[in-house]
Every structure is written in structure tokens, then in C-alpha cells.
Amino acid sequence: MQIIGFNLTKISAERKEKQEGKLEVKQNIDIESITKDKISISDSDILKIEFSYNINYNPDFAKVELKGSVLIIPEKEQMKPILKEWKDKKLTQEFRTPLFNFI
């Protein structure tokens, strides 16, 4: 899997009043869509993966939200299985781990 592009479409950060008590941080990466696409710089098909990444600082102290997309060129034998699994909103661990680490 080769990552060839990264784009942020939304950056939002909000901090509320003073934080009191124990601070807890929760983060979540959500893959919103995976689509097959073409780009002019490559003859290969690519996958466009749209995501959102949220970080919440509890108790309701602050939050950060990022939205964007990652463009990848998967190995030829990976393209169909990835798209097939995505129809059920699932990703294999071997695909998800490097993707989430990059995001």
C-alpha cells in the first residue's frame, strides 16, 4: 500500500472553561467512505478514503475534530478485497492498522 496523498477538509478545536478534576482523553477514527478513483499522475486505480478523527477531553473540557481524505495505491490483489469488505463497513487488521497510524 502506497500513500500518495493526504488532505484535510475540516479542522475544528474548542476549549471550554477551566478543567477541574481528572482529565480523560478519548479518541476515535471513523472511516466514512472508501471509493475507487483515478488520478492523472498514475495509470493505477487508487482508493480515496474519507475519514474523521475526533479527540474529546472529558469531563467536557475540550474537543478536536479533523476531517479529510487519504489517497492510496493498494497492491493489485488488495483492491477488490478491500472494496468488498467495505460494503459491509469492515476493514482487515492488516489494512486498518497502517492506515490509522498514518491518520
N, C-alpha and C positions, 0 to 999 in steps of 0.2 A: 504494500500500500504506500503510495507516494502522495504526500500532501502538497498540493500545488497552489493553494490559495486560501486566504482567511479574510473574512470581512465582518466587521461589527456594524450592526444596523441600529442598535439602541444601547445606550449606557445611561443607567439611572442609579443615583445614590441618594439616600435620605438618612439623616440623623435626627433623632428626636431629642427630648430633654435629657438631662443628666442620667447616666446609668447608675442604678443602685442595686446592690446585691451581686449575686454571682452571674457572670456573663456566660451565655451559652451560644455557640456558633453552629448553625445548621446550613448545609449547602446542598444544592440539588442541580443536576444537569438533566435537562429534558430534551430528547431528540424530537423535534416537531415534524420533520419530514425528511425523506430520502428520495431523491429523484435522479433519474439518468439524464445526462445532458451532453452537449458537445461544446467545445470551445475552439477558437480559431488557431491556437498555438499548438494543438495536438490532434493527431488523427484518431487517437483512442477516445472511447467513451469515458466520461467522468461521472462521478456521483457528487451531487450537491446535497450537503447535509445541513439542514437548518436546525439551530439549537437555541435554547435559553438556559442561562446559568444564573441561579439565584443564591444569594447568601443572606441569611437572616441572623441578626444578633438579638438574642432574647435575654431578658423579657422586653420585647417591643422597643428596643433601643435604636436599631438601625437596620437598613437593608440595602443591598446592592443587586441590580439586575443587569445582565448583559444578554443581548440577542445578536445572533449573527449566523454566518454560514461558513462551512469548510468545504473546499473542493479537493477531491482526491481522485487519483487514478488507481483503482484496485487492480490486482493481478487478473488476467482474463478469466481464470477459473473461479474467481471470487465474485464477479459481478452478479451473475444470476442467483447464486445462493443468498447473497446479501439482500437483493431486491425481493426475493421470495420470502425470506424471513421477515422483512419489514412489513409485508402485507398483514402479518399477524402482530405487528408492533413489537417484534423481538429482534435482538442482536446477539450474535455469538460473543462469548467472552473474549476470544482471540481478536475480534474486530473492535469490540467496545472498549477494551482496556487502553490500547494506544490512542484511540480517538478521544476518550475522556481525559487522558493525561495531556493531550495536546490542548484541548479546550481549556 
